[in-house]
Amino acid sequence: MQQKKIIVVGATSGIGKEISILYARQNHLIGITGRRKELLKEIQSQFPQNIQIACFDVMDQDNRKHIDGLIHQLGGLDLIIYNAGYGNPSAELNWETEEITTRTNVNGFVAIVYHCFQYFVQQGYGQIALTSSIGALRGNSLAPAYSASKAYMSNYAEGLNIKAERLKKQIVITDIKPGFLGTKTVKVPGHFWVAPPRKAARQIIRAIEKKKRVVYITKRWWLIAQILKILPFWVYKRLA
């Protein structure tokens, strides 16, 4: 297996951590990011020859400089996975929640993904994978900014896929749409079909290797997605 150079943005816990560990076990070179340096170092200590770290918040103005630093340390870049995200409930429409969600899932996301897309255009190839959500398909009264921000991510991914084709570059953008995962990122009550992070990470890696454009995690959420897409608003609004 050819050794790849991979960056995982948001790797301190959950699926980001599991993806990083699985790739490191395959002997790839990984750059991991997050806000908690002690957690990054803990992961790095397991694979000191394979993992480099950069501690920063994706909302920082210097987020792209940190990505460039990791690219330099890895000696290049083949794949970046944007897994950073925020999604606390905002049933009372709390401004702090709405602002942090938008700055993380939209502003931080687009700054880093735009930067890496341009890098791949110059290189001629590469892959970007991003963790949006099944929630991107419809609005949600419990977390309005979350569902809207994830829709932004999905639409941006689709636009970049089209742009890569028109530029005739071998660049793939994989939109990962998880249902409920066994993580602390999104705090929404009434979960069902909750996937363990390790299981989700394995499915995500397989989808990335197959260069899929859109993938639902776990696979059964594809069925829910089809229902959500066609559900009339007068019915959906009773659920959301």
C-alpha positions in Angstrom: 0.0 0.0 0.0 1.3 3.4 -1.0 2.0 5.7 2.0 -0.3 8.7 1.9 0.1 12.1 3.6 -3.2 12.9 5.4 -4.4 15.8 7.6 -7.4 15.2 9.9 -8.9 18.5 11.2 -10.7 17.8 14.5 -8.9 14.7 15.7 -8.9 14.9 19.5 -11.9 12.6 20.0 -14.7 10.7 18.3 -14.5 9.7 14.6 -11.6 12.1 13.9 -9.5 10.3 16.5 -10.5 6.8 15.3 -9.8 7.8 11.6 -6.4 9.0 12.6 -5.5 5.9 14.5 -6.7 3.6 11.7 -4.7 5.5 9.1 -1.6 5.5 11.3 -1.9 1.7 11.8 -1.8 1.5 8.0 1.6 3.3 8.1 0.3 6.5 6.5 1.7 9.9 7.6 -0.9 11.9 9.5 -1.2 15.5 10.7 -3.8 15.9 13.3 -5.4 19.1 14.7 -7.5 20.1 17.6 -7.8 22.6 20.4 -6.6 20.3 23.2 -2.9 19.8 22.9 -2.7 17.1 25.6 -5.2 14.9 23.7 -3.2 15.4 20.4 0.0 14.4 22.2 -1.7 11.3 23.6 -2.6 10.1 20.1 0.8 11.0 18.8 2.6 9.1 21.5 1.0 5.9 20.2 2.4 6.5 16.7 5.4 8.8 17.0 6.8 8.0 13.6 3.6 8.6 11.8 1.8 11.5 13.5 2.5 15.2 13.6 0.3 17.6 15.5 -0.9 21.2 15.3 -2.9 22.7 18.1 -5.3 25.4 17.0 -9.0 26.3 16.8 -10.5 26.3 13.3 -12.0 29.7 14.1 -8.5 31.2 14.4 -7.4 33.7 11.8 -4.1 31.7 11.3 -5.9 28.4 10.6 -4.5 28.2 7.1 -0.9 28.8 8.3 -1.3 25.9 10.7 -2.4 23.7 7.8 0.6 24.8 5.7 2.9 24.0 8.7 1.5 20.4 8.7 1.8 20.0 5.0 5.5 21.1 5.3 6.1 18.6 8.2 4.4 15.8 6.2 6.3 16.6 3.0 3.1 17.1 1.0 -0.6 16.3 1.1 -2.8 13.7 -0.5 -6.0 13.9 1.6 -7.5 16.3 4.1 -10.5 15.4 6.3 -12.4 18.3 7.8 -14.0 16.8 10.8 -14.2 19.8 13.1 -17.7 20.7 14.1 -20.0 22.3 16.6 -23.7 21.5 17.1 -25.2 22.1 20.5 -29.0 22.5 20.6 -30.4 26.0 20.3 -34.0 25.5 21.1 -34.3 29.1 22.5 -32.2 30.4 19.6 -29.2 31.2 21.8 -26.9 33.7 19.9 -23.7 32.3 21.3 -24.6 28.8 20.1 -25.6 30.1 16.7 -22.4 32.1 16.3 -20.0 29.4 17.4 -21.8 26.9 15.2 -21.6 29.1 12.1 -18.0 30.2 12.7 -16.9 26.6 13.1 -19.0 24.8 10.5 -19.0 27.5 7.9 -16.1 30.1 8.3 -13.5 27.7 9.6 -14.5 25.1 7.2 -14.5 27.2 4.0 -11.2 28.9 4.9 -9.4 25.5 5.3 -11.1 23.6 2.5 -10.7 26.5 0.0 -7.0 26.7 0.9 -6.5 22.9 0.4 -8.5 22.9 -2.9 -6.2 25.5 -4.3 -3.2 23.5 -3.2 -4.6 20.4 -4.9 -5.3 22.4 -8.1 -1.6 23.4 -8.3 -0.7 19.8 -7.5 -3.1 18.3 -10.0 -4.7 15.8 -7.7 -5.9 15.3 -4.1 -8.9 14.5 -2.0 -11.0 16.5 0.5 -13.4 14.7 2.8 -15.7 16.6 5.0 -18.1 15.6 7.8 -21.5 17.2 7.2 -24.6 15.5 8.5 -27.9 13.8 7.7 -29.1 17.1 9.3 -27.9 19.0 6.2 -31.0 17.7 4.3 -33.6 19.8 6.1 -33.9 22.7 8.5 -34.3 21.9 12.2 -36.0 24.0 14.9 -33.9 22.5 17.7 -30.6 23.4 16.0 -31.2 25.9 13.2 -27.6 27.0 12.6 -26.3 23.4 12.8 -28.6 22.1 10.0 -28.0 25.2 7.9 -24.2 25.1 8.3 -24.1 21.4 7.4 -26.1 22.2 4.3 -23.6 24.8 3.4 -20.8 22.2 3.7 -22.6 19.8 1.5 -23.4 22.3 -1.2 -19.9 23.6 -1.1 -18.6 20.1 -1.6 -20.8 19.6 -4.6 -19.7 22.8 -6.1 -16.0 21.9 -5.7 -16.6 18.5 -7.3 -18.1 20.3 -10.4 -15.2 22.8 -10.4 -12.6 20.1 -10.3 -14.1 18.4 -13.3 -14.2 21.6 -15.3 -10.6 22.3 -14.4 -9.8 18.7 -15.5 -8.0 18.0 -12.2 -8.0 14.7 -10.4 -9.6 16.1 -7.2 -12.4 14.4 -5.3 -14.5 15.9 -2.6 -16.2 13.3 -0.4 -19.3 14.5 1.5 -19.7 12.3 4.6 -23.2 12.5 6.0 -23.4 10.7 9.4 -26.6 10.0 11.3 -26.1 9.7 15.1 -22.7 8.8 16.3 -21.6 7.8 19.8 -19.7 11.1 20.4 -20.2 14.2 22.5 -20.1 16.7 19.5 -23.8 17.0 18.9 -26.1 16.9 22.0 -29.5 16.1 20.7 -31.9 13.9 22.7 -33.7 10.9 21.4 -30.9 9.2 19.4 -31.5 6.0 17.5 -29.2 3.9 15.2 -26.2 5.3 17.1 -22.9 4.1 15.5 -19.8 3.5 17.5 -17.0 5.9 16.4 -14.7 3.0 15.3 -17.4 1.4 13.1 -18.1 4.8 11.5 -14.4 5.5 11.0 -14.0 2.2 9.1 -16.9 3.0 6.8 -15.6 6.5 6.2 -12.2 5.3 5.2 -13.7 2.7 2.8 -15.8 5.5 1.2 -12.7 7.7 0.9 -10.7 4.9 -0.7 -13.5 4.4 -3.2 -13.5 8.1 -3.9 -17.2 8.4 -3.3 -18.8 11.8 -3.7 -21.5 11.3 -1.0 -21.7 8.6 1.7 -24.2 8.0 4.5 -22.8 6.7 7.8 -23.8 4.2 8.7 -25.3 2.9 5.5 -28.8 2.5 6.8 -29.1 6.3 7.0 -29.4 6.4 3.2 -33.0 5.2 3.6 -33.7 8.0 6.1 -32.2 10.5 3.7 -34.5 9.5 0.9 -37.5 9.8 3.2 -36.4 13.2 4.4 -35.9 14.5 0.9 -39.5 13.8 -0.2 -41.4 14.4 3.1 -43.9 17.3 2.7 -43.2 20.3 4.8 -46.6 20.0 6.6 -45.5 16.6 7.8 -41.8 17.3 8.4 -42.5 20.4 10.6 -44.2 18.2 13.2 -40.9 16.2 13.5 -38.4 19.0 13.4 
